[in-house]
Amino acid sequence: MTRKSVARIGFGILLAALSSFLLLPPQFAGEKVPKKFSKRADANLAARKKQVQQEVESLKSESWAGQYYYGDGLGVNVELELAPKSGFAFTWNGCLGLYDMNYGHVVESGGTIRLVPQLPNERKPFEGIAPEFLPIMWGDRHYLIAANEVVRFANAVNAGFEPREGSWGMFFLKREDVSKSVTGSPGLPLEYSEYLLKHPVEAEISSIKNSITKESERLTTVVLNVGAAQGVKKGMEFYLYAPSGVYASATITTVNDSTSEAEISQCCDEKDSHPAVGWKLSTHVGRDCQNCDNS
């Protein structure tokens, strides 16, 4: 199995970063909310899906309305169907069946799509959905990117995870767009455009600052020999390619002109190698760049 394949499998468990959920605005506050997973809620979800699908059929193909999916085909299979007037329907299915569901209204304002759930929206592992999304066009593809995950999407583009070749991926993509081509770069908001790299940035660990153990995770702060001069920005992701046989990624936390600090997260397994000076990383998984070995 290639390093790139291992990295793709690694996104199977997707954790949300938001700690709060959206409350119903005054115009919907009087609606009686059924218990989640009840027969009534199931019926409302099915009705909402039908309404959305009927509205989508009447809209132009370039609209952001439609059916979106992200997941790994195993424990993470998230679907979002939405349209301007009919609202949205959300489901999360996994190995054990239906993990979560919701439906509600959609409010579009200033290029942002806000979901107004009619059921509790708790952001936990395998539960919940982001409250706000940005519709992103890339060639003929329609993506919906959570408003707080635009940098993560840029990292996925730099790494080579997007544009994905099949349905499985880390971000909402219109179901019908999986086989569509892309050209140029995705249309990110201007403030995020510099996160998209024209060429991969390669780095080397020049020193180790500290390492702590937190529950089942080892967090190591390292110094890399690249910085703002090489296009590095806070929040960028780097992926280990040497030594081989070790999987790790690093998130940039501090950026200087020619150096930067990054945090490497690993499972607390004594068999795992600890980060060391000389480890080599790249913003592209598999070092798929000129004069590089892609194995």
N, C-alpha and C positions, 0 to 999 in steps of 0.2 A: 504494500500500500504506500503511495507517495505521501510526502509531507503535506502536500496540498489537500489530498483526500482526508488525511487525519484532521487537518484544520477545519475542513468543511463539516466533518462529523462533530467537531467540538462545539458548534453553535446549537446543538440539539436542545440544550436546556437554556431557554432565554429568560432572563430575569428583568423585570421592569424596575426603573429607578424612581418612579413617582411614589410618594407616600400619602397622597391625598386623593380624593375622588370628587368629581363634579356634582354639585347639588342642583336640583331642578330649579329653573328660574321661575319667577312668580307666575307667568302665564300657564305653567304646567303643574304648579304646586298643588292644585286642587284635584288632580287626577288620582284615583285610587290605585295604589301599587299592589299587584298580586305578589304572592310569595314566589321567589325564584325556584324553578324546576317544578312548579305546580302544573296541573293540567291547563289551567287558565293561561299561565305564562307561556307554555308550549304552544297553545293555540294562537296567542298574540304574536309570538315569534313567527309562526308559519304565515299568519296573515300579513305581517310586515314584510316578510320576504317576497310574498306574491305582489304586494303593492310596489315594492322597489323594482322588481323585475319588469312589471308592466310599464313603469315610468321610464326605465332605462331603454326599453325597446322603442320608445317614442323620441329619444334624444339623439343628438348627433354623436358620432363615434368619438370625436375628440373631447367629449365631456369627461370630467373626472368621475362621473357616476358609473357604477358597475359593480362587479364582483371581484374582490381581491383576496389573495391568499399569501400567507407566509408559514413556514414550518419545515420539518425534517421528515415528514411522512411517518413518524413514529409517535412520540409523546407530544409533539407540538404540531398541531394542524389547526391553524387559526384562519377563519373566514370572516370577511366583512363585506356586506352588501349595503350599498347606500345610494341615495338619490336626493336631490335638493328638496323636493316636496314630500316625498314618502318617508324620509328619515333613514334609519339604519337598522340592520340586524347583524348581530355578532355571535359567533359560536367558537368554542375552543374544544376540539376533540383530541383524544389521545388513546393510548393503549387500553385504558379501562373504560372508554366511552366518552360521554359528554362531561367535560370538566367545568365549563362555564358558558354562560349565554347572557345576552342582553339585547335590548332594542330601545329605540327612542327617536328623538328628533335630530335634525341636522341644521346648524346655523353656519352660513358662509359669510365671512367678513374679512376684508383686507387680505385676501389670498390665503386665509386660514379656514380650515373646516373644523368646526367644533361639534362634538357629539354630546347630546343631552340625554343620558341614560334614564330610563324609567324604572330600572331595577338598581339595587346597590352595586357599585362598581369598585370592588376592592382590588387593589393592585398587589397581588401576591404571586409567587411562583405558580404557573399553570392557571392563573386567574386574572381577570380584568383586562381592560383595554385603555390605551392612552386617550385622554380627553380631547386632544387637538392634533391635527395633521396638516401637513403641507403637501399639496398636489405637485409632484415633480415630473416633468416631461424629460425623457431621454430618448432622442430619436422618435420612434413610433411607440415607445413604451410609456405607460402611465404608472407611476409609483405614488403611494401615500406614505409619507415619512412622518413619524411622530415628531412634533415640534421640538422636543428636547433630545432627538436622536439624529439630527442632521450631521453632526460631526461623526457619529458612528457609521452613518451611511457613506460619508466621504471616505472613511477608513476602509470600508468594505470594497469600495471602488478601487482605492489604491492597492488593496491586497489582492484584487482579482476575483473576489467573491461575486461581484456584480460587474457587468450584466451576467446573470446566471444563465446556464444553458438549459435548465429544466425548471420544473415547478418549485423545487425546494430552494429556500433562501431565507434570509433573515429579515426581510422587509416586505411590506405589502406591495404586490405587483398584480395588475389586472390579469385575471385568469386568461383572457383571450390574447394577452400580449406576450406570453411566454416565448413564442417562436418569432416574435418581431425583432427587427434589427435595431441597433443604436448607432448613432454617429456623433462624433465629437464628445463633449462632456455633458453630464446631466445638468439640467438648469437649476442649480442651487441658488438660493438667495445670495445677493452680492457679498454679504458679510461672511459667508462660508466658502466662497469660491476659491480662496487661497489654500484651503485644505485639500483641494484636488491637485495631485502632483502630476507633472508632465512625465517625469521619470522616477523610478523607485529611488529612495534614499537608503543607503546602506550605512550601518553604524557598528561600532565595536565598544564593548564595555571597557572603560579605562580605569574605573575604580568602583569599589563596593562601599556604600555609606553605612547601611545598617540592614538588619534582617530581624523580623519579629514573627512569632507564631500566633495566629488568631484562630481559635477553634481548629478546624481541619485544613487551614490554609496558611501557607508561608508567604509573607510579603517582604520582598527585598528591594531596597532603594539603591539604584545604581546610577553611575555617571556615564553618559555616552559621549563619544567624540564628535558629535554633530549638533548643530544648533540652528538659530535663526538664519544664519548665512547659507545654510543648505536647504532652507524651506521648512524646517521643523517648527511645529506649532503645538501649543498645549492641547492635550487630548488626543494627539495622533497615536496610532498603534504601530508597533514594530514586532516582527515575528522572528524567532530564533531559527537560524539555519546551520550554525556550526557552534558546538559539536553536533554531529548527526545523532539521531536516535533519541533526542531530548525535545519534547514539545513545550514551548513557553512563549508567552507574548508579553510585551512591555507597553505600558501606557505612559506617555510623556506628562510629567507633572510640573516641571519648571524648565523654561527655555532661556538660555543665554546666547550670546552671539555665535560662539563656535562650540559650545557644549550644551548638554541638557541633562536633566535628571528624569528618571523613569522608574516606575514601580512594576516589578515582576511578581505575578501571582502564581503560586504552585500549590499542589496538594501536599500535605505534610506526610510524605512517604519517605522514609529513610533511604529507600533505594533511588529516589530521584536525585539527580545532581544539583548541587547548589550553584547559583549563578557565580561566575568567576570572571576575572579580568581576561580579556581576549575573546570572550564569546561574541559571535557576530550575528547581527540582526538586520532585517530589511523590512521596509514598509510593504513589500510584495511577498506574499506567501510563495515559497518555492523558488525565490530569486529568479523569477521569469524575466530576466533582463539581458541586455547584450553581454556576451562573453561569460554568462553564468550557467551553472549546472542546475537543471530543473528537477533533478531527481529528489 
